[in-house]
Amino acid sequence: MKTFKTHLKEELKNEQFKDMFEEEKKLIELSLKIHKVREQSGLSQSEVAKNAHITQQQLSKIENGINCNIVTFLKVCKTLDIDISLNKKKRRITI
């Protein structure tokens, strides 16, 4: 029986899978960063959502790694003073 790590290692040899995996990994990293910064700031989801002009449900989805549009991410990041920069060479989000 294969372990998850063995299976993942094999799948990552496929470039298409690897690209999609890396995109999802960045999404989760950003979601975790947003959650961590919000909690460290002592703010509730409702407070951040109100200041970002989104619903609390939208913020909950973001913090749980459920995909949303970039405008919503930017609103939340601006509200929490999280800088998102794009690296032109790699064209990936740097957290």
SEFI-240648 format. One line per field, with one value per residue (C-alpha): residue in one letter; x, y, z; residue number from 1. Coordinates in nm, 2 decimals, always signed. Example, Ala and Ser with C-alpha at 12.3 -4.5 7.8 and 13.67 -1.06 7.14 Angstrom:
<pts>
r <- A, S
x <- +1.23, +1.37
y <- -0.45, -0.11
z <- +0.78, +0.71
k <- 1, 2
</pts>
This chain:
<pts>
r <- M, K, T, F, K, T, H, L, K, E, E, L, K, N, E, Q, F, K, D, M, F, E, E, E, K, K, L, I, E, L, S, L, K, I, H, K, V, R, E, Q, S, G, L, S, Q, S, E, V, A, K, N, A, H, I, T, Q, Q, Q, L, S, K, I, E, N, G, I, N, C, N, I, V, T, F, L, K, V, C, K, T, L, D, I, D, I, S, L, N, K, K, K, R, R, I, T, I
x <- +0.00, +0.13, +0.16, +0.02, +0.37, +0.48, +0.17, +0.21, +0.58, +0.48, +0.20, +0.43, +0.63, +0.34, +0.39, +0.02, -0.05, +0.25, +0.13, -0.22, -0.08, +0.14, -0.15, -0.37, -0.07, -0.04, -0.41, -0.40, -0.09, -0.27, -0.58, -0.38, -0.20, -0.52, -0.66, -0.35, -0.32, -0.69, -0.66, -0.34, -0.51, -0.79, -1.05, -1.36, -1.45, -1.75, -1.53, -1.29, -1.57, -1.75, -1.43, -1.35, -1.71, -1.77, -1.99, -1.87, -1.95, -1.71, -1.43, -1.50, -1.47, -1.14, -1.00, -1.10, -0.92, -1.23, -1.16, -1.29, -1.21, -0.90, -1.09, -1.23, -0.88, -0.74, -1.01, -0.94, -0.56, -0.60, -0.82, -0.56, -0.26, -0.13, +0.10, +0.06, +0.32, +0.36, +0.70, +0.72, +0.97, +0.77, +0.43, +0.34, +0.20, +0.45, +0.33
y <- +0.00, +0.34, +0.62, +0.96, +1.10, +0.84, +0.90, +1.27, +1.24, +1.04, +1.28, +1.58, +1.44, +1.54, +1.91, +1.99, +1.84, +2.01, +2.35, +2.30, +2.17, +2.48, +2.71, +2.54, +2.55, +2.93, +2.97, +2.78, +2.97, +3.30, +3.18, +3.07, +3.41, +3.60, +3.39, +3.43, +3.81, +3.86, +3.66, +3.84, +4.17, +4.06, +4.11, +3.90, +3.78, +4.01, +4.31, +4.24, +4.16, +4.49, +4.69, +4.51, +4.55, +4.18, +3.94, +3.74, +3.42, +3.53, +3.59, +3.25, +3.09, +3.27, +3.16, +2.80, +2.80, +2.81, +2.99, +3.34, +3.62, +3.83, +4.15, +3.99, +3.87, +4.22, +4.38, +4.16, +4.20, +4.57, +4.57, +4.36, +4.55, +4.24, +4.31, +4.10, +4.14, +3.97, +3.85, +3.92, +3.65, +3.37, +3.53, +3.40, +3.56, +3.62, +3.61
z <- +0.00, -0.10, +0.16, +0.08, +0.06, -0.19, -0.40, -0.39, -0.49, -0.79, -0.89, -0.86, -1.15, -1.38, -1.46, -1.49, -1.15, -1.00, -1.12, -0.99, -0.66, -0.62, -0.69, -0.43, -0.18, -0.23, -0.18, +0.15, +0.26, +0.20, +0.37, +0.68, +0.68, +0.67, +0.96, +1.16, +1.11, +1.19, +1.52, +1.62, +1.56, +1.80, +1.53, +1.47, +1.12, +1.14, +1.21, +0.93, +0.69, +0.77, +0.72, +0.39, +0.27, +0.23, +0.42, +0.72, +0.52, +0.24, +0.49, +0.65, +0.30, +0.24, +0.58, +0.50, +0.17, -0.05, -0.37, -0.42, -0.67, -0.64, -0.56, -0.24, -0.14, -0.20, +0.01, +0.30, +0.27, +0.25, +0.56, +0.76, +0.61, +0.44, +0.15, -0.16, -0.43, -0.76, -0.87, -1.24, -1.31, -1.15, -1.17, -0.83, -0.52, -0.25, +0.11
k <- 1, 2, 3, 4, 5, 6, 7, 8, 9, 10, 11, 12, 13, 14, 15, 16, 17, 18, 19, 20, 21, 22, 23, 24, 25, 26, 27, 28, 29, 30, 31, 32, 33, 34, 35, 36, 37, 38, 39, 40, 41, 42, 43, 44, 45, 46, 47, 48, 49, 50, 51, 52, 53, 54, 55, 56, 57, 58, 59, 60, 61, 62, 63, 64, 65, 66, 67, 68, 69, 70, 71, 72, 73, 74, 75, 76, 77, 78, 79, 80, 81, 82, 83, 84, 85, 86, 87, 88, 89, 90, 91, 92, 93, 94, 95
</pts>
